[in-house]
Amino acid sequence: MFCGNTLFGCGCGQLFEGTAQQMWGSLNKLAALPPETRIFCAHEYTQSNIRFALAVEPDNGALHERARHVAYLRAGNQATAPLTLAEELQTNPFLRCKQPEVIAAAERHCGRTLTDPAEDPAEVFAILREWKNGFR
């Protein structure tokens, strides 16, 4: 899949147009593809996106393993794409907005308990996207 600026390794595109709800809907359509789907994104942001993903899910073992592999690839000036949907579903916080750990991180970041994040994961997504916008 060639996804342009919608999905990146451990990240997603910024909301220049449209709403968080619309982007969440688009990401869900991509997430419904077969796990073996190979993803070709428009930019090489995986390593920096992993730093944010680790802030969201510091105890995600798959994410730590991916961070090591990506560091190895980038040290050799190799691309991290193509990605697989399976690895994104395990490590990309923007695709994991229904996971309790991601919900808890979003709540900590915004300083409040979300009303029903399991029923409205777009709210979790919006908090993550806003957090990522200012993350350094």
A tleap script that builds the chain and sets N, CA, C and O, in Angstrom:
source leaprc.protein.ff14SB
mol = sequence {
  NMET PHE CYS GLY ASN THR LEU PHE GLY CYS
  GLY CYS GLY GLN LEU PHE GLU GLY THR ALA
  GLN GLN MET TRP GLY SER LEU ASN LYS LEU
  ALA ALA LEU PRO PRO GLU THR ARG ILE PHE
  CYS ALA HIE GLU TYR THR GLN SER ASN ILE
  ARG PHE ALA LEU ALA VAL GLU PRO ASP ASN
  GLY ALA LEU HIE GLU ARG ALA ARG HIE VAL
  ALA TYR LEU ARG ALA GLY ASN GLN ALA THR
  ALA PRO LEU THR LEU ALA GLU GLU LEU GLN
  THR ASN PRO PHE LEU ARG CYS LYS GLN PRO
  GLU VAL ILE ALA ALA ALA GLU ARG HIE CYS
  GLY ARG THR LEU THR ASP PRO ALA GLU ASP
  PRO ALA GLU VAL PHE ALA ILE LEU ARG GLU
  TRP LYS ASN GLY PHE CARG
}
set mol.1.N position { 0.834 -1.162 0.000 }
set mol.1.CA position { 0.000 0.000 0.000 }
set mol.1.C position { 0.893 1.245 0.000 }
set mol.1.O position { 1.824 1.357 0.799 }
set mol.2.N position { 0.601 2.152 -0.886 }
set mol.2.CA position { 1.252 3.457 -0.895 }
set mol.2.C position { 0.292 4.424 -0.197 }
set mol.2.O position { -0.764 4.757 -0.734 }
set mol.3.N position { 0.668 4.867 0.998 }
set mol.3.CA position { -0.275 5.615 1.837 }
set mol.3.C position { 0.043 7.098 1.939 }
set mol.3.O position { -0.621 7.814 2.689 }
set mol.4.N position { 1.029 7.571 1.213 }
set mol.4.CA position { 1.335 8.998 1.239 }
set mol.4.C position { 1.664 9.479 2.637 }
set mol.4.O position { 2.532 8.916 3.304 }
set mol.5.N position { 0.979 10.511 3.079 }
set mol.5.CA position { 1.228 11.115 4.390 }
set mol.5.C position { 0.185 10.726 5.431 }
set mol.5.O position { 0.048 11.405 6.449 }
set mol.6.N position { -0.548 9.647 5.194 }
set mol.6.CA position { -1.565 9.231 6.155 }
set mol.6.C position { -0.948 8.433 7.286 }
set mol.6.O position { -1.195 8.718 8.457 }
set mol.7.N position { -0.158 7.448 6.950 }
set mol.7.CA position { 0.436 6.543 7.930 }
set mol.7.C position { 1.945 6.527 7.741 }
set mol.7.O position { 2.448 6.471 6.619 }
set mol.8.N position { 2.655 6.576 8.863 }
set mol.8.CA position { 4.110 6.478 8.856 }
set mol.8.C position { 4.515 5.377 9.821 }
set mol.8.O position { 3.692 4.907 10.606 }
set mol.9.N position { 5.771 4.963 9.770 }
set mol.9.CA position { 6.276 4.020 10.749 }
set mol.9.C position { 6.122 4.603 12.137 }
set mol.9.O position { 6.746 5.615 12.453 }
set mol.10.N position { 5.305 3.986 12.970 }
set mol.10.CA position { 5.026 4.419 14.349 }
set mol.10.C position { 4.422 5.814 14.426 }
set mol.10.O position { 4.535 6.475 15.459 }
set mol.11.N position { 3.792 6.268 13.368 }
set mol.11.CA position { 3.204 7.595 13.384 }
set mol.11.C position { 2.118 7.754 12.345 }
set mol.11.O position { 1.719 6.797 11.683 }
set mol.12.N position { 1.648 8.981 12.215 }
set mol.12.CA position { 0.635 9.310 11.212 }
set mol.12.C position { 0.825 10.765 10.813 }
set mol.12.O position { 1.583 11.507 11.440 }
set mol.13.N position { 0.132 11.150 9.774 }
set mol.13.CA position { 0.234 12.515 9.290 }
set mol.13.C position { -0.404 13.532 10.219 }
set mol.13.O position { -1.250 13.200 11.050 }
set mol.14.N position { 0.012 14.759 10.062 }
set mol.14.CA position { -0.578 15.849 10.846 }
set mol.14.C position { -1.946 16.193 10.279 }
set mol.14.O position { -2.273 15.830 9.149 }
set mol.15.N position { -2.728 16.888 11.066 }
set mol.15.CA position { -4.079 17.275 10.662 }
set mol.15.C position { -4.069 18.686 10.088 }
set mol.15.O position { -4.466 19.641 10.757 }
set mol.16.N position { -3.618 18.810 8.856 }
set mol.16.CA position { -3.641 20.116 8.206 }
set mol.16.C position { -5.034 20.430 7.688 }
set mol.16.O position { -5.461 21.584 7.672 }
set mol.17.N position { -5.729 19.397 7.270 }
set mol.17.CA position { -7.096 19.533 6.770 }
set mol.17.C position { -7.917 18.434 7.416 }
set mol.17.O position { -7.384 17.374 7.742 }
set mol.18.N position { -9.181 18.665 7.601 }
set mol.18.CA position { -10.040 17.647 8.181 }
set mol.18.C position { -9.930 17.601 9.693 }
set mol.18.O position { -9.236 18.405 10.315 }
set mol.19.N position { -10.635 16.635 10.266 }
set mol.19.CA position { -10.726 16.516 11.718 }
set mol.19.C position { -10.015 15.264 12.208 }
set mol.19.O position { -9.644 14.388 11.428 }
set mol.20.N position { -9.837 15.207 13.512 }
set mol.20.CA position { -9.260 14.003 14.121 }
set mol.20.C position { -10.166 12.803 13.852 }
set mol.20.O position { -9.676 11.701 13.604 }
set mol.21.N position { -11.459 13.004 13.898 }
set mol.21.CA position { -12.417 11.927 13.631 }
set mol.21.C position { -12.221 11.383 12.212 }
set mol.21.O position { -12.252 10.170 12.005 }
set mol.22.N position { -12.024 12.260 11.248 }
set mol.22.CA position { -11.819 11.826 9.865 }
set mol.22.C position { -10.514 11.051 9.716 }
set mol.22.O position { -10.476 10.017 9.050 }
set mol.23.N position { -9.442 11.550 10.336 }
set mol.23.CA position { -8.152 10.845 10.249 }
set mol.23.C position { -8.250 9.493 10.947 }
set mol.23.O position { -7.735 8.497 10.439 }
set mol.24.N position { -8.901 9.448 12.099 }
set mol.24.CA position { -9.089 8.181 12.804 }
set mol.24.C position { -9.834 7.191 11.901 }
set mol.24.O position { -9.487 6.012 11.844 }
set mol.25.N position { -10.851 7.677 11.202 }
set mol.25.CA position { -11.587 6.820 10.267 }
set mol.25.C position { -10.707 6.297 9.155 }
set mol.25.O position { -10.794 5.124 8.792 }
set mol.26.N position { -9.862 7.151 8.613 }
set mol.26.CA position { -8.939 6.725 7.549 }
set mol.26.C position { -7.949 5.688 8.061 }
set mol.26.O position { -7.690 4.686 7.394 }
set mol.27.N position { -7.394 5.930 9.247 }
set mol.27.CA position { -6.442 4.974 9.816 }
set mol.27.C position { -7.107 3.627 10.099 }
set mol.27.O position { -6.478 2.581 9.943 }
set mol.28.N position { -8.363 3.649 10.511 }
set mol.28.CA position { -9.074 2.406 10.762 }
set mol.28.C position { -9.298 1.617 9.487 }
set mol.28.O position { -9.248 0.387 9.504 }
set mol.29.N position { -9.543 2.298 8.392 }
set mol.29.CA position { -9.672 1.608 7.101 }
set mol.29.C position { -8.366 0.913 6.746 }
set mol.29.O position { -8.367 -0.224 6.275 }
set mol.30.N position { -7.258 1.598 6.972 }
set mol.30.CA position { -5.952 0.985 6.677 }
set mol.30.C position { -5.681 -0.178 7.631 }
set mol.30.O position { -5.156 -1.212 7.217 }
set mol.31.N position { -6.034 -0.011 8.896 }
set mol.31.CA position { -5.782 -1.044 9.908 }
set mol.31.C position { -6.578 -2.315 9.643 }
set mol.31.O position { -6.221 -3.382 10.143 }
set mol.32.N position { -7.641 -2.216 8.872 }
set mol.32.CA position { -8.476 -3.381 8.572 }
set mol.32.C position { -7.913 -4.232 7.437 }
set mol.32.O position { -8.439 -5.309 7.155 }
set mol.33.N position { -6.868 -3.771 6.795 }
set mol.33.CA position { -6.241 -4.557 5.727 }
set mol.33.C position { -5.546 -5.780 6.328 }
set mol.33.O position { -5.337 -5.834 7.540 }
set mol.34.N position { -5.191 -6.749 5.508 }
set mol.34.CA position { -4.495 -7.930 6.028 }
set mol.34.C position { -3.184 -7.537 6.717 }
set mol.34.O position { -2.486 -6.635 6.253 }
set mol.35.N position { -2.848 -8.211 7.823 }
set mol.35.CA position { -1.647 -7.853 8.589 }
set mol.35.C position { -0.352 -7.921 7.777 }
set mol.35.O position { 0.610 -7.221 8.092 }
set mol.36.N position { -0.321 -8.739 6.758 }
set mol.36.CA position { 0.902 -8.865 5.954 }
set mol.36.C position { 1.042 -7.753 4.919 }
set mol.36.O position { 2.010 -7.738 4.159 }
set mol.37.N position { 0.090 -6.823 4.878 }
set mol.37.CA position { 0.155 -5.701 3.938 }
set mol.37.C position { 1.456 -4.933 4.140 }
set mol.37.O position { 1.805 -4.555 5.259 }
set mol.38.N position { 2.159 -4.712 3.046 }
set mol.38.CA position { 3.400 -3.930 3.083 }
set mol.38.C position { 3.034 -2.471 2.848 }
set mol.38.O position { 2.260 -2.140 1.949 }
set mol.39.N position { 3.608 -1.613 3.673 }
set mol.39.CA position { 3.271 -0.189 3.660 }
set mol.39.C position { 4.475 0.617 3.199 }
set mol.39.O position { 5.584 0.472 3.714 }
set mol.40.N position { 4.225 1.462 2.221 }
set mol.40.CA position { 5.245 2.391 1.733 }
set mol.40.C position { 4.742 3.795 2.039 }
set mol.40.O position { 3.789 4.275 1.425 }
set mol.41.N position { 5.398 4.447 2.999 }
set mol.41.CA position { 4.983 5.795 3.395 }
set mol.41.C position { 5.844 6.834 2.665 }
set mol.41.O position { 6.841 6.498 2.025 }
set mol.42.N position { 5.443 8.080 2.775 }
set mol.42.CA position { 6.061 9.140 1.981 }
set mol.42.C position { 7.374 9.674 2.552 }
set mol.42.O position { 8.167 10.258 1.813 }
set mol.43.N position { 7.623 9.486 3.856 }
set mol.43.CA position { 8.815 10.064 4.471 }
set mol.43.C position { 9.424 9.083 5.466 }
set mol.43.O position { 8.747 8.180 5.957 }
set mol.44.N position { 10.681 9.266 5.749 }
set mol.44.CA position { 11.416 8.424 6.696 }
set mol.44.C position { 11.410 9.080 8.071 }
set mol.44.O position { 12.366 9.756 8.452 }
set mol.45.N position { 10.332 8.874 8.805 }
set mol.45.CA position { 10.178 9.448 10.139 }
set mol.45.C position { 10.165 8.389 11.241 }
set mol.45.O position { 9.947 8.721 12.406 }
set mol.46.N position { 10.392 7.136 10.898 }
set mol.46.CA position { 10.183 6.057 11.861 }
set mol.46.C position { 10.974 6.245 13.142 }
set mol.46.O position { 10.424 6.090 14.232 }
set mol.47.N position { 12.240 6.573 13.036 }
set mol.47.CA position { 13.065 6.671 14.245 }
set mol.47.C position { 12.579 7.777 15.177 }
set mol.47.O position { 12.504 7.568 16.388 }
set mol.48.N position { 12.253 8.929 14.647 }
set mol.48.CA position { 11.749 9.997 15.521 }
set mol.48.C position { 10.353 9.654 16.042 }
set mol.48.O position { 10.020 9.994 17.178 }
set mol.49.N position { 9.544 8.994 15.239 }
set mol.49.CA position { 8.216 8.592 15.700 }
set mol.49.C position { 8.302 7.567 16.825 }
set mol.49.O position { 7.454 7.554 17.717 }
set mol.50.N position { 9.309 6.719 16.790 }
set mol.50.CA position { 9.484 5.727 17.857 }
set mol.50.C position { 9.745 6.420 19.196 }
set mol.50.O position { 9.284 5.941 20.232 }
set mol.51.N position { 10.463 7.519 19.194 }
set mol.51.CA position { 10.696 8.243 20.453 }
set mol.51.C position { 9.370 8.666 21.075 }
set mol.51.O position { 9.183 8.551 22.286 }
set mol.52.N position { 8.458 9.152 20.252 }
set mol.52.CA position { 7.138 9.513 20.770 }
set mol.52.C position { 6.374 8.271 21.210 }
set mol.52.O position { 5.775 8.262 22.286 }
set mol.53.N position { 6.387 7.241 20.404 }
set mol.53.CA position { 5.664 6.010 20.744 }
set mol.53.C position { 6.134 5.457 22.085 }
set mol.53.O position { 5.323 4.956 22.863 }
set mol.54.N position { 7.432 5.542 22.363 }
set mol.54.CA position { 7.958 5.073 23.646 }
set mol.54.C position { 7.482 5.946 24.811 }
set mol.54.O position { 7.340 5.457 25.931 }
set mol.55.N position { 7.240 7.219 24.558 }
set mol.55.CA position { 6.684 8.079 25.606 }
set mol.55.C position { 5.245 7.667 25.916 }
set mol.55.O position { 4.796 7.775 27.057 }
set mol.56.N position { 4.537 7.201 24.912 }
set mol.56.CA position { 3.156 6.767 25.090 }
set mol.56.C position { 3.101 5.381 25.731 }
set mol.56.O position { 2.332 5.153 26.665 }
set mol.57.N position { 3.911 4.467 25.230 }
set mol.57.CA position { 3.894 3.081 25.698 }
set mol.57.C position { 5.301 2.612 26.085 }
set mol.57.O position { 5.904 1.816 25.365 }
set mol.58.N position { 5.820 3.088 27.196 }
set mol.58.CA position { 7.195 2.732 27.576 }
set mol.58.C position { 7.383 1.250 27.912 }
set mol.58.O position { 8.519 0.777 27.951 }
set mol.59.N position { 6.314 0.517 28.152 }
set mol.59.CA position { 6.431 -0.898 28.505 }
set mol.59.C position { 6.086 -1.829 27.354 }
set mol.59.O position { 5.923 -3.030 27.572 }
set mol.60.N position { 5.971 -1.318 26.143 }
set mol.60.CA position { 5.641 -2.129 24.975 }
set mol.60.C position { 6.906 -2.830 24.474 }
set mol.60.O position { 7.767 -2.209 23.852 }
set mol.61.N position { 7.004 -4.128 24.753 }
set mol.61.CA position { 8.190 -4.892 24.365 }
set mol.61.C position { 8.426 -4.924 22.870 }
set mol.61.O position { 9.569 -4.830 22.424 }
set mol.62.N position { 7.364 -5.055 22.084 }
set mol.62.CA position { 7.498 -5.064 20.627 }
set mol.62.C position { 8.058 -3.738 20.130 }
set mol.62.O position { 8.829 -3.701 19.171 }
set mol.63.N position { 7.669 -2.660 20.780 }
set mol.63.CA position { 8.153 -1.334 20.407 }
set mol.63.C position { 9.644 -1.191 20.716 }
set mol.63.O position { 10.388 -0.625 19.915 }
set mol.64.N position { 10.082 -1.695 21.859 }
set mol.64.CA position { 11.516 -1.646 22.188 }
set mol.64.C position { 12.331 -2.463 21.190 }
set mol.64.O position { 13.414 -2.049 20.776 }
set mol.65.N position { 11.809 -3.616 20.809 }
set mol.65.CA position { 12.501 -4.448 19.815 }
set mol.65.C position { 12.580 -3.721 18.474 }
set mol.65.O position { 13.614 -3.731 17.806 }
set mol.66.N position { 11.479 -3.098 18.098 }
set mol.66.CA position { 11.471 -2.347 16.842 }
set mol.66.C position { 12.439 -1.169 16.905 }
set mol.66.O position { 13.121 -0.878 15.922 }
set mol.67.N position { 12.505 -0.497 18.032 }
set mol.67.CA position { 13.421 0.634 18.187 }
set mol.67.C position { 14.857 0.195 17.947 }
set mol.67.O position { 15.619 0.892 17.277 }
set mol.68.N position { 15.227 -0.951 18.490 }
set mol.68.CA position { 16.590 -1.462 18.274 }
set mol.68.C position { 16.840 -1.762 16.800 }
set mol.68.O position { 17.894 -1.424 16.262 }
set mol.69.N position { 15.872 -2.396 16.154 }
set mol.69.CA position { 16.036 -2.746 14.738 }
set mol.69.C position { 16.114 -1.487 13.865 }
set mol.69.O position { 16.943 -1.404 12.958 }
set mol.70.N position { 15.256 -0.524 14.142 }
set mol.70.CA position { 15.260 0.722 13.363 }
set mol.70.C position { 16.574 1.480 13.581 }
set mol.70.O position { 17.128 2.030 12.629 }
set mol.71.N position { 17.073 1.517 14.802 }
set mol.71.CA position { 18.358 2.181 15.069 }
set mol.71.C position { 19.477 1.523 14.259 }
set mol.71.O position { 20.343 2.207 13.716 }
set mol.72.N position { 19.450 0.199 14.183 }
set mol.72.CA position { 20.441 -0.538 13.395 }
set mol.72.C position { 20.333 -0.154 11.914 }
set mol.72.O position { 21.343 0.133 11.271 }
set mol.73.N position { 19.119 -0.150 11.381 }
set mol.73.CA position { 18.916 0.200 9.971 }
set mol.73.C position { 19.377 1.618 9.682 }
set mol.73.O position { 20.092 1.852 8.707 }
set mol.74.N position { 18.980 2.558 10.510 }
set mol.74.CA position { 19.312 3.958 10.257 }
set mol.74.C position { 20.806 4.217 10.429 }
set mol.74.O position { 21.370 5.060 9.730 }
set mol.75.N position { 21.456 3.499 11.354 }
set mol.75.CA position { 22.909 3.641 11.515 }
set mol.75.C position { 23.630 3.233 10.238 }
set mol.75.O position { 24.713 3.737 9.941 }
set mol.76.N position { 23.026 2.320 9.483 }
set mol.76.CA position { 23.583 1.903 8.204 }
set mol.76.C position { 23.007 2.662 7.030 }
set mol.76.O position { 23.175 2.265 5.877 }
set mol.77.N position { 22.312 3.778 7.332 }
set mol.77.CA position { 21.692 4.627 6.314 }
set mol.77.C position { 20.694 3.855 5.451 }
set mol.77.O position { 20.542 4.131 4.261 }
set mol.78.N position { 20.020 2.888 6.065 }
set mol.78.CA position { 19.011 2.098 5.362 }
set mol.78.C position { 17.620 2.612 5.716 }
set mol.78.O position { 17.395 3.139 6.806 }
set mol.79.N position { 16.703 2.451 4.786 }
set mol.79.CA position { 15.316 2.862 5.000 }
set mol.79.C position { 14.597 1.863 5.904 }
set mol.79.O position { 14.950 0.686 5.961 }
set mol.80.N position { 13.593 2.355 6.598 }
set mol.80.CA position { 12.782 1.472 7.430 }
set mol.80.C position { 11.558 0.959 6.680 }
set mol.80.O position { 10.873 0.056 7.162 }
set mol.81.N position { 11.279 1.516 5.522 }
set mol.81.CA position { 10.153 1.066 4.697 }
set mol.81.C position { 10.673 0.077 3.654 }
set mol.81.O position { 11.826 0.184 3.236 }
set mol.82.N position { 9.873 -0.857 3.235 }
set mol.82.CA position { 8.469 -0.970 3.581 }
set mol.82.C position { 8.274 -1.509 5.000 }
set mol.82.O position { 9.109 -2.232 5.542 }
set mol.83.N position { 7.152 -1.130 5.563 }
set mol.83.CA position { 6.730 -1.584 6.884 }
set mol.83.C position { 5.677 -2.657 6.668 }
set mol.83.O position { 5.217 -2.856 5.543 }
set mol.84.N position { 5.295 -3.341 7.715 }
set mol.84.CA position { 4.131 -4.220 7.595 }
set mol.84.C position { 3.036 -3.707 8.522 }
set mol.84.O position { 3.307 -3.111 9.565 }
set mol.85.N position { 1.825 -3.948 8.125 }
set mol.85.CA position { 0.707 -3.544 8.964 }
set mol.85.C position { 0.766 -4.257 10.307 }
set mol.85.O position { 0.418 -3.671 11.332 }
set mol.86.N position { 1.197 -5.496 10.315 }
set mol.86.CA position { 1.291 -6.256 11.574 }
set mol.86.C position { 2.181 -5.535 12.578 }
set mol.86.O position { 1.815 -5.406 13.746 }
set mol.87.N position { 3.357 -5.060 12.134 }
set mol.87.CA position { 4.239 -4.374 13.087 }
set mol.87.C position { 3.668 -3.025 13.503 }
set mol.87.O position { 3.876 -2.595 14.638 }
set mol.88.N position { 2.955 -2.353 12.610 }
set mol.88.CA position { 2.323 -1.088 12.977 }
set mol.88.C position { 1.236 -1.311 14.024 }
set mol.88.O position { 1.102 -0.523 14.960 }
set mol.89.N position { 0.469 -2.370 13.868 }
set mol.89.CA position { -0.601 -2.653 14.833 }
set mol.89.C position { -0.048 -2.963 16.218 }
set mol.89.O position { -0.743 -2.782 17.217 }
set mol.90.N position { 1.186 -3.425 16.286 }
set mol.90.CA position { 1.822 -3.727 17.575 }
set mol.90.C position { 2.540 -2.533 18.177 }
set mol.90.O position { 2.731 -2.485 19.392 }
set mol.91.N position { 2.944 -1.565 17.359 }
set mol.91.CA position { 3.864 -0.533 17.844 }
set mol.91.C position { 3.451 0.912 17.570 }
set mol.91.O position { 4.034 1.826 18.153 }
set mol.92.N position { 2.489 1.144 16.723 }
set mol.92.CA position { 2.109 2.511 16.357 }
set mol.92.C position { 0.984 2.989 17.275 }
set mol.92.O position { -0.136 2.486 17.179 }
set mol.93.N position { 1.255 3.945 18.157 }
set mol.93.CA position { 0.225 4.369 19.114 }
set mol.93.C position { -1.031 4.919 18.439 }
set mol.93.O position { -2.120 4.843 19.007 }
set mol.94.N position { -0.888 5.470 17.236 }
set mol.94.CA position { -2.041 6.029 16.542 }
set mol.94.C position { -2.994 4.954 16.029 }
set mol.94.O position { -4.148 5.243 15.711 }
set mol.95.N position { -2.516 3.729 15.949 }
set mol.95.CA position { -3.375 2.596 15.589 }
set mol.95.C position { -3.802 1.815 16.823 }
set mol.95.O position { -4.537 0.834 16.710 }
set mol.96.N position { -3.357 2.232 17.982 }
set mol.96.CA position { -3.589 1.496 19.229 }
set mol.96.C position { -4.431 2.296 20.229 }
set mol.96.O position { -4.306 2.101 21.438 }
set mol.97.N position { -5.270 3.177 19.738 }
set mol.97.CA position { -6.043 4.083 20.595 }
set mol.97.C position { -7.089 3.378 21.450 }
set mol.97.O position { -7.681 4.005 22.328 }
set mol.98.N position { -7.329 2.106 21.217 }
set mol.98.CA position { -8.277 1.344 22.042 }
set mol.98.C position { -7.561 0.555 23.132 }
set mol.98.O position { -8.208 -0.057 23.982 }
set mol.99.N position { -6.229 0.565 23.112 }
set mol.99.CA position { -5.446 -0.192 24.089 }
set mol.99.C position { -5.419 0.549 25.426 }
set mol.99.O position { -5.214 1.762 25.455 }
set mol.100.N position { -5.623 -0.169 26.530 }
set mol.100.CA position { -5.649 0.482 27.851 }
set mol.100.C position { -4.406 1.319 28.149 }
set mol.100.O position { -4.517 2.388 28.749 }
set mol.101.N position { -3.231 0.855 27.741 }
set mol.101.CA position { -1.994 1.592 28.018 }
set mol.101.C position { -1.966 2.927 27.272 }
set mol.101.O position { -1.499 3.936 27.799 }
set mol.102.N position { -2.471 2.916 26.044 }
set mol.102.CA position { -2.489 4.140 25.238 }
set mol.102.C position { -3.546 5.103 25.784 }
set mol.102.O position { -3.312 6.309 25.854 }
set mol.103.N position { -4.689 4.578 26.164 }
set mol.103.CA position { -5.738 5.411 26.766 }
set mol.103.C position { -5.209 6.071 28.044 }
set mol.103.O position { -5.409 7.267 28.257 }
set mol.104.N position { -4.530 5.285 28.894 }
set mol.104.CA position { -3.992 5.821 30.152 }
set mol.104.C position { -2.963 6.915 29.876 }
set mol.104.O position { -2.940 7.931 30.571 }
set mol.105.N position { -2.119 6.719 28.874 }
set mol.105.CA position { -1.117 7.743 28.537 }
set mol.105.C position { -1.799 9.020 28.054 }
set mol.105.O position { -1.379 10.119 28.417 }
set mol.106.N position { -2.841 8.887 27.243 }
set mol.106.CA position { -3.581 10.058 26.756 }
set mol.106.C position { -4.226 10.794 27.926 }
set mol.106.O position { -4.213 12.024 27.978 }
set mol.107.N position { -4.786 10.040 28.855 }
set mol.107.CA position { -5.411 10.673 30.029 }
set mol.107.C position { -4.375 11.398 30.886 }
set mol.107.O position { -4.622 12.508 31.356 }
set mol.108.N position { -3.221 10.770 31.088 }
set mol.108.CA position { -2.162 11.439 31.864 }
set mol.108.C position { -1.734 12.722 31.166 }
set mol.108.O position { -1.547 13.756 31.807 }
set mol.109.N position { -1.580 12.646 29.855 }
set mol.109.CA position { -1.105 13.813 29.121 }
set mol.109.C position { -2.103 14.972 29.185 }
set mol.109.O position { -1.709 16.123 29.372 }
set mol.110.N position { -3.389 14.667 29.031 }
set mol.110.CA position { -4.377 15.760 29.019 }
set mol.110.C position { -4.857 16.127 30.424 }
set mol.110.O position { -5.547 17.130 30.603 }
set mol.111.N position { -4.492 15.312 31.423 }
set mol.111.CA position { -4.806 15.639 32.804 }
set mol.111.C position { -6.252 15.420 33.202 }
set mol.111.O position { -6.746 16.059 34.131 }
set mol.112.N position { -6.929 14.528 32.513 }
set mol.112.CA position { -8.318 14.237 32.873 }
set mol.112.C position { -8.674 12.815 32.459 }
set mol.112.O position { -8.019 12.215 31.606 }
set mol.113.N position { -9.706 12.303 33.070 }
set mol.113.CA position { -10.231 10.992 32.707 }
set mol.113.C position { -11.178 11.163 31.531 }
set mol.113.O position { -12.069 12.012 31.561 }
set mol.114.N position { -10.988 10.368 30.510 }
set mol.114.CA position { -11.844 10.445 29.333 }
set mol.114.C position { -13.175 9.753 29.625 }
set mol.114.O position { -13.215 8.751 30.339 }
set mol.115.N position { -14.237 10.278 29.084 }
set mol.115.CA position { -15.577 9.787 29.377 }
set mol.115.C position { -15.761 8.330 28.982 }
set mol.115.O position { -16.129 7.509 29.823 }
set mol.116.N position { -15.515 7.990 27.725 }
set mol.116.CA position { -15.692 6.614 27.264 }
set mol.116.C position { -14.730 6.349 26.105 }
set mol.116.O position { -15.156 6.224 24.957 }
set mol.117.N position { -13.433 6.263 26.407 }
set mol.117.CA position { -12.439 6.145 25.340 }
set mol.117.C position { -12.587 4.879 24.501 }
set mol.117.O position { -12.227 4.882 23.325 }
set mol.118.N position { -13.106 3.805 25.075 }
set mol.118.CA position { -13.294 2.585 24.298 }
set mol.118.C position { -14.370 2.783 23.226 }
set mol.118.O position { -14.308 2.192 22.148 }
set mol.119.N position { -15.344 3.618 23.541 }
set mol.119.CA position { -16.410 3.895 22.577 }
set mol.119.C position { -16.059 5.046 21.640 }
set mol.119.O position { -16.612 5.149 20.545 }
set mol.120.N position { -15.146 5.905 22.067 }
set mol.120.CA position { -14.752 7.053 21.247 }
set mol.120.C position { -13.228 7.145 21.159 }
set mol.120.O position { -12.635 8.085 21.689 }
set mol.121.N position { -12.588 6.177 20.492 }
set mol.121.CA position { -11.133 6.222 20.390 }
set mol.121.C position { -10.618 7.414 19.584 }
set mol.121.O position { -9.431 7.733 19.649 }
set mol.122.N position { -11.489 8.072 18.830 }
set mol.122.CA position { -11.058 9.268 18.099 }
set mol.122.C position { -10.625 10.360 19.063 }
set mol.122.O position { -9.763 11.171 18.726 }
set mol.123.N position { -11.206 10.397 20.255 }
set mol.123.CA position { -10.787 11.381 21.258 }
set mol.123.C position { -9.369 11.065 21.730 }
set mol.123.O position { -8.551 11.968 21.904 }
set mol.124.N position { -9.084 9.789 21.934 }
set mol.124.CA position { -7.726 9.372 22.307 }
set mol.124.C position { -6.774 9.752 21.181 }
set mol.124.O position { -5.703 10.307 21.429 }
set mol.125.N position { -7.160 9.454 19.952 }
set mol.125.CA position { -6.346 9.807 18.801 }
set mol.125.C position { -6.050 11.301 18.766 }
set mol.125.O position { -4.904 11.704 18.564 }
set mol.126.N position { -7.085 12.126 18.962 }
set mol.126.CA position { -6.905 13.582 18.920 }
set mol.126.C position { -5.918 14.054 19.983 }
set mol.126.O position { -5.104 14.940 19.724 }
set mol.127.N position { -5.985 13.470 21.172 }
set mol.127.CA position { -5.050 13.835 22.243 }
set mol.127.C position { -3.629 13.441 21.857 }
set mol.127.O position { -2.690 14.216 22.041 }
set mol.128.N position { -3.476 12.235 21.322 }
set mol.128.CA position { -2.139 11.792 20.896 }
set mol.128.C position { -1.578 12.684 19.796 }
set mol.128.O position { -0.404 13.052 19.824 }
set mol.129.N position { -2.421 13.030 18.828 }
set mol.129.CA position { -1.952 13.841 17.698 }
set mol.129.C position { -1.516 15.217 18.188 }
set mol.129.O position { -0.488 15.737 17.753 }
set mol.130.N position { -2.297 15.808 19.095 }
set mol.130.CA position { -1.940 17.107 19.667 }
set mol.130.C position { -0.631 17.001 20.459 }
set mol.130.O position { 0.235 17.869 20.349 }
set mol.131.N position { -0.493 15.946 21.248 }
set mol.131.CA position { 0.725 15.700 22.036 }
set mol.131.C position { 1.921 15.573 21.102 }
set mol.131.O position { 2.971 16.168 21.347 }
set mol.132.N position { 1.767 14.801 20.035 }
set mol.132.CA position { 2.872 14.592 19.093 }
set mol.132.C position { 3.282 15.894 18.426 }
set mol.132.O position { 4.461 16.103 18.142 }
set mol.133.N position { 2.310 16.777 18.173 }
set mol.133.CA position { 2.622 18.051 17.506 }
set mol.133.C position { 3.670 18.847 18.283 }
set mol.133.O position { 4.500 19.523 17.676 }
set mol.134.N position { 3.647 18.778 19.613 }
set mol.134.CA position { 4.589 19.539 20.419 }
set mol.134.C position { 5.697 18.696 21.022 }
set mol.134.O position { 6.486 19.196 21.824 }
set mol.135.N position { 5.771 17.414 20.647 }
set mol.135.CA position { 6.742 16.514 21.254 }
set mol.135.C position { 8.136 16.760 20.694 }
set mol.135.O position { 8.316 16.891 19.483 }
set mol.136.N position { 9.111 16.821 21.577 }
set mol.136.CA position { 10.507 16.999 21.147 }
set mol.136.C position { 11.385 15.957 21.774 }
set mol.136.O position { 12.592 15.941 21.534 }
savepdb mol mol.pdb
quit
